[in-house]
């Protein structure tokens, strides 16, 4: 078994699964021995919708209210609740959460940036913020368009911790994705 930090995990195709013990049972990783460091993650996703739904958002014609402001707030709230939603996530003291919604031709690009000073990273919090923001938009517009598509949700950047820096654009440019 390979050691990851102060935890022993199962190996699959050469990678260590830190949330799985030698018997294949899930476990929460012990981060107690890791130093507290500044950490940041950026996640991104998209929601596409019909021209009718897009027009309703952009002209303020959604009966339930402003879906973009509601989605922003829902994403921030969701990041703060990630450890309640994802069973093996550690509760973290988040120091910053932002959710930005950028118009695209067929919908919106959703980007979340999350920061903390902790013993583990905030990638899951950033991914959760994007996901819940997109789901909130869907909820507010489903009466107009049930064919909306949520997708391309991924971590695009991460800083801090033992693994250091990750940038999807650089990794993709080197052919690793």
Buried (B, 14 or more C-beta within 10 A) or exposed (E): EEEBBEBBBBEEEEEBBBBBBEEEEEBEBEBEEBEEBEBBBBBBBBBBBBEEBBEBBEEEEBEEEEBBEBBBEBBBBBBBBBBEEEEEBBEBEBBEBBBBBEEEEBBBBBBBBBBBEBBBBBBBBBBBBBBBBBBBBBBBBEEBBEEBBBEEBBBBBBBBBEEEEBBBEEEEEEEEE
